[in-house]
């Protein structure tokens, strides 16, 4: 196993152990956390006063609030042929997910059915395959969207706030940015997509980002996973901090890519853990979409389209599986 994978395994196992102890002392931990100011490296990414309560202090939906009926109706006007594309990957033991995350499926025969009835059991991380990060997935120095602190909302049985059941059904305009076409090659691991490249890709297709859009980056990185190349896990390309700020300022409901981490890894800011995730999820309430099969859009020549996103509403989950559809 690669050193990065081992480090992630230790991180996840350590977090689970520490989390179990902290959750047992929720009230004490919460009062202690509120007395600790945020670390300066976090503030340098999201800015001072980043908790704006934009949609009210009780909101658990975030940026998808901007997908109004008017936005949905406009997206439906993009449907011309009725052709339907699936952006979700098959879920199985080979589904992409950063180790030690995995997907395991067990088929069992119901006793007494005379071999006429099969049943299924799944043991898996929700961060495998094509998925969507909820607003409870990642915060800024322990503070999540709308000011919720980890100690106040997290328990071993799930989140009491910002769970995946609050991710709404979304029918909106999707925009594909084919970075491979722009660059003339597949992006490299750790390569950061710049704001200049993003704007050039938008100009290439003659599209401006609007409120309620979901923007997808095609980097070609899933090709490595399809080929069984371990380089897929060791690093990833993805949009950078400036791109996240730019798209969130335009009001996107989410940003996705054809990789398992969305943003560049190693991270653009090595002193901050997943800075693009924190800008999107914690500050703006915009969702992170990972392992989306953007190749089918490239093959279809689709650049703006009607996108249907119906997340699996797993109560209290910080992320969930999704099988996104495009109607051309």
Backbone bond lengths (Angstrom), bond angles and torsions (degrees), N, CA, C in turn:
res aa  C-N    CA-C-N  psi(-1)  N-CA   C-N-CA  omega(-1)  CA-C   N-CA-C  phi
1 X - - - 1.474 - - 1.524 109.44 -
2 X 1.339 118.35 140.96 1.459 121.20 -176.87 1.528 110.67 -69.10
3 X 1.359 115.59 158.93 1.459 120.78 -178.19 1.515 111.34 -60.32
4 X 1.358 116.66 -38.70 1.461 120.31 179.79 1.518 110.33 -63.05
5 X 1.343 116.43 -42.64 1.460 119.58 -179.78 1.522 110.73 -64.36
6 X 1.347 116.94 -40.14 1.453 120.31 178.37 1.521 110.66 -63.87
7 X 1.342 116.63 -41.19 1.456 120.03 178.36 1.522 110.81 -62.24
8 X 1.336 116.29 -40.31 1.464 119.41 179.99 1.524 110.59 -68.42
9 X 1.323 116.70 -38.38 1.460 119.84 177.94 1.537 110.42 -60.43
10 X 1.358 115.55 -46.22 1.456 118.83 179.04 1.528 110.85 -62.47
11 X 1.339 115.72 -40.14 1.464 120.32 179.80 1.507 111.35 -60.83
12 X 1.348 116.89 -48.55 1.457 120.70 -176.90 1.518 111.76 -68.16
13 X 1.331 117.20 -43.28 1.452 120.08 179.49 1.524 110.73 -66.07
14 X 1.325 116.46 -39.34 1.457 120.04 177.87 1.509 112.10 -65.72
15 X 1.349 116.23 -40.33 1.459 120.27 179.35 1.515 111.10 -63.61
16 X 1.334 116.72 -39.74 1.457 120.30 179.55 1.520 110.86 -64.09
17 X 1.330 117.02 -40.86 1.459 120.89 -179.59 1.521 111.15 -66.84
18 X 1.337 115.97 -47.27 1.454 120.06 178.64 1.516 110.75 -64.32
19 X 1.349 116.17 -41.12 1.462 120.43 -178.79 1.504 112.36 -60.14
20 X 1.326 117.46 -41.34 1.455 121.03 -179.23 1.521 110.75 -60.50
21 X 1.345 116.31 -39.09 1.458 119.42 179.51 1.508 112.52 -71.54
22 X 1.325 116.78 -39.78 1.461 120.12 -178.00 1.519 112.51 -69.58
23 X 1.330 116.84 -40.06 1.461 120.10 -178.11 1.521 110.93 -61.16
24 X 1.334 117.14 -31.32 1.456 120.43 -179.53 1.524 112.02 -68.04
25 X 1.328 116.42 -16.55 1.466 121.12 -179.25 1.520 110.09 -124.70
26 X 1.319 116.10 51.41 1.465 122.07 -170.23 1.519 113.40 -57.51
27 X 1.326 117.66 -51.07 1.459 119.65 -173.83 1.520 111.82 -65.62
28 X 1.329 116.41 -44.02 1.459 119.55 -179.89 1.519 111.07 -64.21
29 X 1.324 117.07 -43.34 1.466 120.98 -179.83 1.513 111.03 -64.85
30 X 1.346 116.17 -38.02 1.457 120.20 -178.05 1.522 111.15 -64.02
31 X 1.338 116.73 -46.95 1.461 119.37 -178.94 1.519 111.60 -65.18
32 X 1.338 115.99 -34.92 1.454 119.76 177.97 1.523 111.12 -67.87
33 X 1.351 117.15 -41.81 1.460 121.68 -177.90 1.518 111.51 -63.11
34 X 1.346 117.03 -36.85 1.450 119.84 -176.49 1.528 112.18 -67.45
35 X 1.334 116.42 -17.89 1.452 120.14 -179.83 1.525 112.21 -88.81
36 X 1.343 117.66 -6.89 1.454 121.74 -176.76 1.521 109.91 -98.82
37 X 1.345 119.16 119.19 1.473 120.18 178.98 1.514 110.65 -70.24
38 X 1.333 117.30 153.21 1.470 120.36 178.54 1.522 111.57 -61.13
39 X 1.317 115.77 147.36 1.455 120.58 176.67 1.533 109.54 -67.78
40 X 1.318 118.72 145.35 1.471 120.97 -174.21 1.520 113.69 -62.60
41 X 1.346 118.62 -30.15 1.458 118.75 -177.82 1.528 111.67 -66.95
42 X 1.347 117.16 -29.75 1.467 119.39 177.84 1.531 110.23 -71.20
43 X 1.335 115.40 -45.76 1.465 119.51 -179.89 1.522 111.20 -60.96
44 X 1.330 117.21 -30.98 1.459 119.96 -179.30 1.527 112.02 -70.11
45 X 1.332 117.42 -18.36 1.464 121.12 178.16 1.521 111.07 -91.42
46 X 1.336 117.98 -49.37 1.469 120.67 -174.58 1.521 112.80 -94.85
47 X 1.345 117.68 -13.56 1.453 120.76 179.52 1.517 111.98 88.78
48 X 1.323 116.19 160.10 1.459 121.05 177.04 1.532 109.83 -71.43
49 X 1.311 115.57 148.25 1.465 119.97 177.76 1.511 113.58 62.07
50 X 1.347 116.93 36.82 1.466 120.65 -173.26 1.524 113.02 -72.67
51 X 1.317 118.52 -17.44 1.469 120.76 179.38 1.530 109.51 -85.66
52 X 1.315 115.63 98.91 1.460 120.05 -172.59 1.529 113.79 -100.02
53 X 1.353 117.80 -12.34 1.463 121.75 -177.12 1.529 110.92 49.98
54 X 1.293 114.11 48.54 1.463 123.12 -172.19 1.521 114.03 -56.69
55 X 1.319 116.49 -36.95 1.468 120.75 -179.47 1.525 111.96 -110.82
56 X 1.328 116.07 22.32 1.458 120.99 178.75 1.516 111.47 100.18
57 X 1.320 117.35 152.31 1.472 121.68 -174.61 1.521 114.46 -67.56
58 X 1.324 118.17 -17.12 1.467 120.87 -178.88 1.531 112.93 -99.05
59 X 1.320 117.34 1.94 1.468 120.35 -175.08 1.520 111.79 -68.95
60 X 1.335 116.59 136.74 1.464 122.65 174.97 1.527 111.33 -125.15
61 X 1.334 117.38 11.64 1.469 122.50 -177.06 1.522 111.77 -99.42
62 X 1.326 116.81 -43.34 1.455 120.29 178.65 1.514 113.72 81.06
63 X 1.342 115.82 -146.67 1.464 122.30 -173.83 1.530 114.09 -58.98
64 X 1.346 121.02 -28.63 1.468 118.64 176.26 1.528 114.22 -60.63
65 X 1.334 117.80 -10.87 1.467 119.69 170.52 1.526 111.03 -56.83
66 X 1.339 116.23 -25.20 1.468 120.91 -178.34 1.527 112.38 -77.37
67 X 1.337 117.41 -8.80 1.472 119.95 175.04 1.525 107.34 -84.53
68 X 1.298 115.22 82.64 1.463 122.22 -178.81 1.527 109.76 -81.50
69 X 1.337 118.35 168.33 1.464 119.88 173.83 1.528 113.11 -54.25
70 X 1.326 116.30 -33.93 1.472 120.03 178.23 1.525 110.54 -65.30
71 X 1.341 117.11 -41.33 1.463 121.48 178.45 1.526 110.57 -64.60
72 X 1.323 116.39 -42.10 1.467 120.43 179.12 1.524 111.30 -64.77
73 X 1.312 117.27 -43.56 1.466 120.43 178.83 1.530 110.99 -62.15
74 X 1.330 116.55 -38.42 1.463 119.97 178.14 1.523 110.43 -65.48
75 X 1.348 117.11 -37.79 1.467 120.45 178.53 1.520 110.65 -65.63
76 X 1.306 116.95 -38.18 1.471 120.50 179.76 1.523 111.69 -65.52
77 X 1.323 117.34 -24.41 1.459 120.69 177.98 1.528 111.90 -70.10
78 X 1.341 116.22 -15.00 1.465 120.09 178.17 1.526 112.49 -78.79
79 X 1.319 117.06 -12.61 1.466 121.01 -179.82 1.525 109.39 -74.51
80 X 1.326 116.46 121.08 1.463 121.40 -177.07 1.527 113.14 -121.20
81 X 1.330 117.70 -36.13 1.468 120.47 -173.54 1.524 113.76 -112.84
82 X 1.329 116.50 -19.04 1.458 119.74 -176.41 1.521 113.97 82.37
83 X 1.307 117.75 2.33 1.460 121.07 178.27 1.529 109.82 -69.90
84 X 1.331 117.29 135.88 1.461 122.61 -177.28 1.528 110.15 -113.90
85 X 1.321 116.30 130.46 1.462 122.85 178.28 1.524 109.59 -116.83
86 X 1.318 116.44 142.96 1.464 121.76 176.74 1.524 109.01 -104.46
87 X 1.331 116.45 125.32 1.458 121.28 179.09 1.526 112.36 -96.12
88 X 1.336 117.07 -4.12 1.449 121.10 -178.83 1.517 111.84 -85.12
89 X 1.332 116.30 141.42 1.459 122.13 175.00 1.530 109.81 -84.68
90 X 1.328 116.45 156.04 1.457 120.35 174.69 1.535 109.14 -62.55
91 X 1.339 115.52 140.36 1.460 120.78 176.39 1.518 109.37 -93.66
92 X 1.326 116.34 119.25 1.463 121.42 178.51 1.524 108.71 -164.42
93 X 1.302 117.02 -172.87 1.449 121.38 -177.01 1.510 114.78 -62.85
94 X 1.327 117.40 -15.49 1.456 121.38 179.22 1.533 112.65 -100.42
95 X 1.338 117.42 3.69 1.462 120.43 -178.20 1.521 110.93 -59.20
96 X 1.335 117.27 136.56 1.466 118.94 -177.98 1.524 112.28 -67.07
97 X 1.303 115.18 135.27 1.454 123.52 176.88 1.513 107.55 -171.21
98 X 1.318 116.58 135.04 1.465 120.16 -176.08 1.523 110.11 -64.35
99 X 1.348 118.65 124.23 1.464 121.18 179.05 1.533 111.05 -54.09
100 X 1.362 118.52 143.48 1.466 126.85 10.12 1.513 114.82 -89.64
101 X 1.320 118.14 15.76 1.469 120.02 177.79 1.532 109.61 -64.06
102 X 1.339 115.88 141.20 1.458 119.86 179.93 1.519 110.04 -157.40
103 X 1.317 115.27 167.99 1.470 123.76 179.29 1.521 108.09 -124.37
104 X 1.329 116.54 123.76 1.462 121.94 178.76 1.523 109.79 -128.05
105 X 1.319 115.90 130.25 1.467 122.94 -178.06 1.518 108.96 -120.48
106 X 1.338 116.30 132.22 1.459 121.76 179.27 1.520 109.82 -122.35
107 X 1.318 115.90 125.51 1.465 121.52 176.67 1.527 108.25 -98.29
108 X 1.333 116.90 130.33 1.462 121.26 -179.91 1.528 109.39 -128.32
109 X 1.316 115.05 154.14 1.460 122.46 178.25 1.531 108.75 -102.02
110 X 1.309 116.38 126.06 1.457 120.21 178.62 1.521 110.69 -66.70
111 X 1.329 116.81 128.49 1.465 121.67 -178.66 1.531 110.44 -63.77
112 X 1.326 115.80 134.78 1.463 120.65 176.81 1.508 114.54 86.33
113 X 1.340 117.87 2.61 1.467 119.13 -178.04 1.526 112.31 -91.52
114 X 1.343 116.45 0.00 1.467 121.53 -178.20 1.531 110.47 55.70
115 X 1.323 115.56 40.98 1.473 123.53 175.01 1.531 113.11 63.67
116 X 1.337 115.45 29.87 1.465 119.26 178.40 1.528 112.92 -104.32
117 X 1.329 116.84 -2.83 1.462 118.32 -173.63 1.524 111.31 -141.36
118 X 1.319 116.10 120.63 1.461 122.01 175.03 1.518 110.08 -103.00
119 X 1.315 116.01 150.93 1.459 121.64 176.84 1.527 108.07 -133.54
120 X 1.344 116.29 164.11 1.454 120.44 -172.71 1.524 111.18 -132.46
121 X 1.322 115.65 140.82 1.452 122.78 173.27 1.523 108.40 -127.82
122 X 1.338 114.56 140.63 1.469 120.10 -177.58 1.530 109.03 -123.26
123 X 1.316 115.94 132.54 1.464 122.25 170.62 1.524 105.77 -123.84
124 X 1.326 116.60 111.24 1.465 118.10 -170.71 1.517 111.61 -160.47
125 X 1.325 114.69 159.07 1.458 121.37 167.45 1.523 108.11 -84.72
126 X 1.334 115.97 139.12 1.469 119.60 176.33 1.519 111.37 -71.56
127 X 1.325 116.30 -8.60 1.462 120.33 177.10 1.521 110.28 -97.47
128 X 1.321 116.27 43.17 1.457 123.53 171.29 1.516 108.01 -123.70
129 X 1.316 116.03 153.14 1.458 119.67 178.83 1.517 111.81 66.53
130 X 1.325 115.54 -159.20 1.467 121.69 -178.40 1.516 108.55 -79.23
131 X 1.323 116.54 117.17 1.461 119.58 -174.08 1.518 111.89 -144.84
132 X 1.329 114.27 173.57 1.456 121.89 -179.75 1.523 107.98 -131.88
133 X 1.318 116.44 131.89 1.458 120.99 176.54 1.520 109.44 -82.21
134 X 1.338 115.87 127.34 1.455 120.71 175.02 1.521 110.87 -80.57
135 X 1.328 116.46 174.96 1.460 121.18 -175.28 1.521 111.79 -73.97
136 X 1.330 117.10 -11.86 1.450 120.52 176.40 1.513 112.73 -93.98
137 X 1.327 117.70 9.35 1.463 120.35 -175.43 1.527 112.90 -79.71
138 X 1.323 117.06 -40.57 1.466 119.00 -176.82 1.523 110.22 -148.48
139 X 1.325 115.46 135.65 1.451 120.91 -179.45 1.517 111.95 -117.94
140 X 1.318 115.24 -168.11 1.462 123.07 178.22 1.518 107.29 -115.96
141 X 1.329 116.06 107.04 1.464 121.03 178.97 1.533 111.33 53.39
142 X 1.341 115.28 42.11 1.459 120.78 176.73 1.514 115.08 86.73
143 X 1.342 117.64 1.16 1.457 121.74 178.33 1.518 108.84 -112.03
144 X 1.328 116.31 128.28 1.458 122.01 -175.78 1.533 110.78 -104.68
145 X 1.330 115.28 -178.42 1.468 121.47 -178.02 1.526 110.92 -47.88
146 X 1.319 114.65 138.08 1.467 123.44 178.38 1.529 113.07 62.77
147 X 1.351 115.78 25.79 1.451 119.47 171.28 1.509 116.20 81.72
148 X 1.334 118.00 7.83 1.464 120.18 179.70 1.528 110.12 -73.03
149 X 1.325 116.70 129.33 1.454 121.34 177.65 1.517 110.37 -91.52
150 X 1.330 114.25 145.28 1.467 120.21 -177.56 1.515 111.20 -53.57
151 X 1.326 117.59 -43.51 1.452 120.97 -175.49 1.522 112.65 -65.29
152 X 1.346 116.82 -21.62 1.459 120.82 -178.00 1.526 113.14 -89.77
153 X 1.327 117.84 -22.15 1.469 119.06 -171.14 1.521 114.10 -119.40
154 X 1.346 117.93 -11.13 1.461 119.53 -172.74 1.525 111.64 -102.86
155 X 1.319 115.43 136.86 1.460 123.13 173.70 1.513 107.31 -145.03
156 X 1.329 117.14 162.12 1.456 119.97 -177.99 1.529 112.08 -59.39
157 X 1.329 116.78 -28.53 1.469 119.92 -179.30 1.524 112.66 -86.57
158 X 1.330 117.90 -0.72 1.457 119.64 175.24 1.519 112.78 133.37
159 X 1.330 115.39 178.46 1.461 122.27 -179.45 1.525 110.57 -83.33
160 X 1.324 116.47 138.54 1.467 120.51 175.34 1.523 111.21 -87.32
161 X 1.314 117.11 -15.92 1.467 123.64 175.46 1.532 108.20 -135.76
162 X 1.332 116.19 152.98 1.465 123.23 173.41 1.527 113.32 65.83
163 X 1.327 117.97 22.86 1.453 121.15 178.12 1.520 112.30 -70.18
164 X 1.342 115.44 165.68 1.463 121.21 -176.14 1.516 113.05 -63.48
165 X 1.330 117.29 -19.62 1.464 119.00 178.17 1.523 112.22 -66.61
166 X 1.328 116.63 -14.62 1.468 120.74 179.60 1.533 112.44 -92.42
167 X 1.329 117.46 -5.83 1.463 119.10 175.03 1.526 107.34 -72.52
168 X 1.304 119.11 119.77 1.466 120.18 -172.87 1.521 113.31 -79.49
169 X 1.306 115.82 163.80 1.456 121.12 166.29 1.523 107.56 -65.21
170 X 1.322 116.40 136.25 1.466 119.82 -176.86 1.524 110.63 -128.76
171 X 1.302 116.23 122.91 1.462 122.80 169.67 1.521 105.39 -121.93
172 X 1.308 116.10 107.79 1.459 120.34 -170.41 1.522 110.10 -150.59
173 X 1.318 116.01 -179.97 1.462 119.72 176.51 1.525 110.02 -81.30
174 X 1.329 115.66 128.07 1.450 121.46 170.96 1.510 109.43 -100.10
175 X 1.335 115.71 145.51 1.466 122.18 178.71 1.525 107.86 -127.82
176 X 1.326 116.33 124.46 1.460 120.73 177.49 1.522 110.26 -100.56
177 X 1.329 115.76 127.61 1.462 121.57 173.50 1.520 107.37 -108.37
178 X 1.328 115.78 107.91 1.457 121.76 -177.85 1.524 108.62 -84.78
179 X 1.337 115.18 90.69 1.453 120.06 -176.97 1.523 112.04 -72.90
180 X 1.320 117.34 -24.30 1.466 120.85 176.64 1.523 109.58 -66.50
181 X 1.319 116.05 -43.70 1.468 120.59 177.83 1.523 110.48 -63.73
182 X 1.330 117.00 -42.35 1.455 121.05 -179.32 1.530 110.88 -64.62
183 X 1.311 116.17 -43.58 1.457 121.75 -173.92 1.524 112.28 -84.60
184 X 1.330 116.62 -24.58 1.453 120.28 -176.55 1.512 112.67 81.03
185 X 1.333 116.21 13.01 1.464 121.02 179.55 1.524 108.72 -166.81
186 X 1.328 116.21 165.24 1.450 121.07 173.23 1.532 109.33 -71.21
187 X 1.330 115.89 142.41 1.460 119.22 177.16 1.524 110.25 -67.11
188 X 1.318 116.05 155.59 1.461 122.11 -178.47 1.533 110.26 -97.64
189 X 1.325 115.61 158.68 1.448 120.42 178.05 1.519 111.77 -59.33
190 X 1.339 116.08 132.03 1.451 121.19 -178.57 1.512 114.28 81.67
191 X 1.322 117.79 -4.51 1.474 120.76 -178.93 1.525 109.81 -76.30
192 X 1.323 115.78 127.95 1.461 122.65 -177.02 1.522 109.92 -92.72
193 X 1.323 116.31 126.91 1.467 120.93 173.56 1.519 107.78 -75.59
194 X 1.316 116.91 122.32 1.461 121.78 -174.71 1.523 111.21 -87.69
195 X 1.328 115.13 167.34 1.457 119.65 177.11 1.532 110.74 -67.57
196 X 1.342 117.38 -34.24 1.461 120.05 177.53 1.526 110.61 -63.69
197 X 1.321 117.03 -41.59 1.465 120.79 178.12 1.516 111.25 -66.78
198 X 1.321 116.48 -38.85 1.471 120.40 178.35 1.521 110.83 -63.75
199 X 1.316 116.84 -45.26 1.463 120.38 179.36 1.521 111.08 -66.22
200 X 1.325 117.31 -35.53 1.463 120.75 177.39 1.529 110.47 -66.30
201 X 1.323 117.17 -39.19 1.460 120.78 178.61 1.524 111.18 -66.83
202 X 1.336 117.14 -37.62 1.460 120.91 176.20 1.533 110.31 -66.02
203 X 1.330 116.61 -42.11 1.464 120.41 178.64 1.515 110.91 -64.81
204 X 1.330 116.33 -33.60 1.460 121.73 -179.52 1.529 111.58 -60.85
205 X 1.329 116.87 -33.81 1.470 120.51 -179.57 1.523 112.20 -105.00
206 X 1.344 116.97 -0.18 1.460 120.82 176.67 1.513 114.28 67.35
207 X 1.338 116.45 39.79 1.463 121.54 -176.37 1.515 110.13 -123.93
208 X 1.333 116.71 140.49 1.452 122.59 170.04 1.522 108.52 -109.75
209 X 1.316 116.65 139.42 1.454 121.06 -179.53 1.522 109.68 -72.42
210 X 1.344 115.41 136.55 1.460 121.35 -179.86 1.526 110.26 -121.76
211 X 1.324 115.19 163.60 1.458 120.75 177.51 1.523 109.90 -60.44
212 X 1.326 115.83 134.44 1.451 121.44 179.44 1.510 114.55 91.78
213 X 1.333 118.18 -7.64 1.465 121.49 178.63 1.531 111.13 -68.53
214 X 1.330 115.21 156.86 1.458 122.49 165.71 1.522 106.94 -118.01
215 X 1.323 116.35 122.86 1.463 122.04 -175.57 1.525 109.19 -105.19
216 X 1.331 115.88 129.02 1.458 122.43 -179.42 1.525 110.13 -115.91
217 X 1.328 115.76 134.04 1.460 122.10 177.80 1.527 109.60 -103.65
218 X 1.329 115.93 126.94 1.457 120.82 174.06 1.520 107.98 -100.47
219 X 1.349 115.84 111.73 1.466 121.06 -178.76 1.524 112.36 -108.76
220 X 1.342 117.29 -11.34 1.450 121.17 -176.93 1.519 113.67 82.00
221 X 1.341 117.13 5.68 1.464 119.88 -173.34 1.527 113.16 -68.85
222 X 1.326 117.88 -29.29 1.467 119.92 178.49 1.521 112.33 -64.36
223 X 1.314 117.70 -18.93 1.468 120.10 176.87 1.523 110.66 -59.46
224 X 1.329 117.01 -34.99 1.460 120.66 179.18 1.530 110.61 -66.66
225 X 1.321 116.22 -41.78 1.473 120.42 177.55 1.522 110.57 -63.38
226 X 1.323 116.55 -43.03 1.469 120.20 179.58 1.527 110.98 -61.96
227 X 1.314 116.39 -32.42 1.469 121.24 -179.07 1.525 112.29 -85.35
228 X 1.341 117.27 -2.93 1.454 120.12 -178.29 1.517 113.48 72.19
229 X 1.331 116.99 24.90 1.454 122.43 -177.57 1.538 109.57 -85.69
230 X 1.327 117.01 121.78 1.461 121.20 -179.24 1.522 113.11 -63.14
231 X 1.321 117.53 -14.05 1.464 120.33 177.83 1.529 111.00 -61.63
232 X 1.339 116.60 -23.47 1.468 120.74 178.59 1.523 110.86 -57.13
233 X 1.346 117.60 -36.84 1.462 121.33 -175.51 1.515 112.95 -87.37
234 X 1.327 117.06 -27.07 1.456 120.04 -169.37 1.526 112.95 -73.78
235 X 1.307 117.15 -26.97 1.459 121.33 179.09 1.527 107.64 -161.79
236 X 1.344 115.77 170.46 1.465 120.29 -179.77 1.531 109.43 -149.69
237 X 1.338 118.12 149.20 1.459 120.63 168.92 1.531 109.28 -91.69
238 X 1.319 116.89 167.18 1.449 118.73 175.83 1.507 113.41 170.43
239 X 1.344 117.01 170.52 1.463 121.55 -178.63 1.523 111.36 -64.08
240 X 1.349 114.85 146.52 1.447 120.97 -177.60 1.519 113.71 -94.85
241 X 1.327 115.04 -175.29 1.465 122.68 -176.05 1.522 111.40 -60.57
242 X 1.328 117.57 -44.99 1.472 120.45 -179.26 1.525 111.32 -63.47
243 X 1.327 116.70 -37.30 1.460 120.74 178.54 1.524 110.12 -66.24
244 X 1.321 117.01 -43.04 1.462 120.64 178.49 1.524 110.65 -59.79
245 X 1.320 117.12 -45.23 1.472 120.62 179.10 1.522 111.37 -64.17
246 X 1.318 116.43 -41.09 1.464 121.71 -179.63 1.528 111.53 -62.69
247 X 1.331 117.32 -48.24 1.455 120.68 -177.42 1.527 112.00 -71.23
248 X 1.328 116.41 -36.24 1.464 118.90 177.92 1.528 111.13 -68.52
249 X 1.318 116.72 -34.62 1.469 120.11 176.28 1.523 110.79 -62.98
250 X 1.333 116.57 -28.88 1.469 120.97 177.61 1.523 111.50 -80.00
251 X 1.335 117.39 -12.72 1.459 120.33 175.56 1.514 115.72 94.72
252 X 1.337 118.12 27.88 1.469 118.76 -179.51 1.521 110.59 -65.49
253 X 1.342 115.46 149.19 1.462 120.91 176.13 1.519 111.36 -84.30
254 X 1.341 116.73 -21.78 1.451 120.55 179.92 1.513 110.86 -173.16
255 X 1.339 114.80 162.20 1.459 122.32 177.59 1.525 107.58 -132.33
256 X 1.334 116.54 134.75 1.457 119.87 -177.85 1.508 112.47 -135.64
257 X 1.341 114.62 171.48 1.460 120.31 179.77 1.520 109.61 -159.04
258 X 1.324 114.76 170.93 1.462 122.28 179.57 1.522 110.46 -92.94
259 X 1.316 116.50 48.32 1.469 121.16 174.30 1.523 108.51 -146.03
260 X 1.320 117.15 177.17 1.455 120.24 -172.85 1.521 114.28 -95.63
261 X 1.354 118.31 2.10 1.464 120.22 -179.13 1.525 113.48 -132.76
262 X 1.316 118.25 0.75 1.459 126.05 -176.05 1.520 112.22 62.42
263 X 1.332 117.53 -63.20 1.464 120.56 -174.04 1.524 111.69 -90.70
264 X 1.326 114.60 171.42 1.460 120.45 -179.30 1.526 111.00 -65.13
265 X 1.316 115.09 139.72 1.453 122.55 176.84 1.524 107.10 -143.04
266 X 1.370 119.64 117.92 1.459 128.21 8.60 1.535 112.59 -57.32
267 X 1.335 114.05 148.62 1.453 119.99 -171.94 1.526 112.41 -70.28
268 X 1.313 113.97 151.85 1.461 120.83 177.67 1.526 111.43 -58.75
269 X 1.327 115.86 -38.44 1.463 121.70 174.67 1.522 107.88 -111.47
270 X 1.319 119.92 100.37 1.460 121.54 -175.35 1.523 113.87 -63.86
271 X 1.366 117.65 -17.67 1.464 119.94 -179.41 1.523 112.25 -88.53
272 X 1.345 117.25 -1.28 1.465 121.25 -179.20 1.522 109.07 -128.36
273 X 1.327 116.37 132.01 1.458 122.76 -177.35 1.530 110.09 -81.21
274 X 1.335 117.60 113.76 1.467 123.97 179.22 1.538 112.28 50.45
275 X 1.338 118.19 65.06 1.470 120.70 -177.66 1.522 114.23 -61.72
276 X 1.340 118.19 -36.58 1.471 119.83 -179.79 1.530 110.44 -66.29
277 X 1.316 117.17 -38.84 1.465 120.36 175.87 1.530 110.53 -58.01
278 X 1.324 116.70 -42.61 1.459 119.77 -176.51 1.527 111.98 -68.53
279 X 1.322 116.48 -37.91 1.463 120.01 176.65 1.520 110.09 -63.13
280 X 1.327 116.26 -45.90 1.461 120.47 -177.00 1.520 111.68 -70.07
281 X 1.334 116.30 -58.44 1.458 120.89 -170.41 1.525 112.83 -74.46
282 X 1.323 117.03 -55.50 1.457 120.62 -172.15 1.522 113.04 -76.37
283 X 1.330 116.26 -45.15 1.464 119.18 -175.07 1.521 112.64 -80.19
284 X 1.337 117.04 -46.34 1.461 120.09 -171.77 1.523 114.59 -107.84
285 X 1.321 118.11 -10.25 1.466 118.86 -178.86 1.508 113.23 68.03
286 X 1.345 116.50 25.99 1.466 121.60 177.89 1.521 109.12 -98.28
287 X 1.314 117.10 139.87 1.456 120.79 -171.17 1.528 112.57 -82.98
288 X 1.326 114.44 152.60 1.461 123.68 176.50 1.531 108.01 -104.11
289 X 1.327 116.92 126.54 1.465 123.12 -174.97 1.520 108.41 -116.61
290 X 1.325 116.99 121.49 1.458 120.66 -172.75 1.524 111.95 -124.67
291 X 1.337 115.04 149.59 1.467 123.14 179.80 1.528 112.04 59.37
292 X 1.316 116.23 42.49 1.466 120.85 176.00 1.520 108.47 -90.15
293 X 1.319 115.69 134.67 1.463 121.58 -174.53 1.524 110.21 -81.64
294 X 1.319 115.73 78.11 1.465 121.32 -177.81 1.523 112.62 -72.05
295 X 1.328 117.56 -14.13 1.461 120.39 -179.04 1.520 111.39 -60.84
296 X 1.334 117.32 -33.90 1.469 119.43 -179.44 1.527 110.69 -66.29
297 X 1.326 117.51 -30.44 1.459 120.93 176.52 1.518 110.88 -71.85
298 X 1.330 116.21 -40.97 1.463 120.66 176.70 1.524 109.76 -60.53
299 X 1.342 116.01 -45.88 1.465 120.36 -179.07 1.534 111.84 -62.53
300 X 1.331 116.29 -32.45 1.465 121.04 -178.86 1.527 112.24 -86.58
301 X 1.335 117.51 -7.10 1.452 120.60 -178.20 1.519 112.74 69.91
302 X 1.354 117.04 26.69 1.464 121.69 -177.03 1.520 110.32 -90.17
303 X 1.323 116.36 129.72 1.463 120.55 179.09 1.532 111.91 -118.20
304 X 1.312 118.27 -38.22 1.461 122.38 171.00 1.522 107.44 -133.22
305 X 1.328 116.30 138.94 1.460 119.43 -166.32 1.520 110.26 -162.06
306 X 1.308 114.99 165.76 1.458 121.88 174.98 1.521 107.85 -82.07
307 X 1.324 116.28 119.49 1.462 122.73 -175.98 1.525 109.23 -112.94
308 X 1.328 115.75 130.82 1.465 122.07 179.32 1.522 108.38 -114.79
309 X 1.336 116.40 120.98 1.466 122.14 -177.98 1.525 108.07 -123.34
310 X 1.334 116.04 116.90 1.467 121.58 179.78 1.525 108.81 -126.12
311 X 1.331 118.09 88.11 1.467 121.20 -177.80 1.528 111.39 -67.41
312 X 1.322 116.26 148.80 1.452 120.91 174.82 1.531 108.05 -71.61
313 X 1.353 118.69 119.44 1.473 120.32 -172.23 1.529 112.57 -81.72
314 X 1.321 116.72 75.28 1.460 121.68 179.57 1.530 107.89 -85.68
315 X 1.316 116.33 110.68 1.464 121.23 -174.06 1.523 111.47 -60.28
316 X 1.317 115.35 131.25 1.445 121.68 175.65 1.513 115.27 79.12
317 X 1.339 117.80 0.57 1.467 120.39 -179.75 1.525 110.27 -80.69
318 X 1.330 116.04 148.79 1.462 119.88 179.03 1.517 111.76 -88.15
319 X 1.326 116.71 -11.22 1.466 122.83 179.02 1.523 107.27 -156.22
320 X 1.313 117.14 167.88 1.460 117.78 -178.81 1.524 110.29 -159.27
321 X 1.324 114.47 162.90 1.457 120.32 177.43 1.522 110.63 -77.28
322 X 1.320 114.83 153.81 1.455 120.75 178.89 1.523 108.31 -149.72
323 X 1.312 116.28 147.39 1.468 122.09 176.68 1.526 107.42 -121.09
324 X 1.329 117.70 78.16 1.464 121.31 -174.02 1.525 113.20 -66.87
325 X 1.315 115.43 142.81 1.459 122.65 -179.74 1.515 110.92 -120.35
326 X 1.313 115.41 143.97 1.464 122.10 173.52 1.518 108.02 -117.34
327 X 1.324 116.26 132.57 1.468 121.18 176.00 1.524 107.75 -113.15
328 X 1.326 115.63 117.27 1.456 120.86 -176.82 1.533 111.53 -93.56
